[in-house]
Amino acid sequence: VKEFYTKHSSFFKRLQEVVLLGIVWNAFCNAFSKGLGLDLGNAITLFTILPLLHIGSLMTFFTFFKSKLLNVSPGEAVAAALCSSHKT
C-alpha cells in the first residue's frame, strides 16, 4: 500500500485539493443561497467590534513581547505579536 501511495502521491495530493475545494465551495454556496441570517444592526456591530478586538489583541501582545522582562529584539517582538494575534 505504501509503495502504491508513493508512486501515485501527486494524484492523491490533487485529489485532496479537489475534495477540499468542493467542501469550501459547498459551504459558501449554502451560506449565500440561504442568507447569512444577520440583520443590518447586528452586522454593523459585528464589523465594528471584530476589528477593534483584533487591533486590541495585536497591541496587547506587542506590548507584552516588547517588555524588558522577555529581553527580545524589536523585530522579534513584532513577529511574536503578529504570530500570536493571527490564526492560521
Secondary structure, 3 states (H helix, E strand, C coil): CHHHHHHCHHHHHHHHHHHHHHHHHHHHHHHHHHCCCCCHHHHHHHHHHHHHHHHHHHHHHHHHHHCCCCCCCHHHHHHHHHHHHCCC
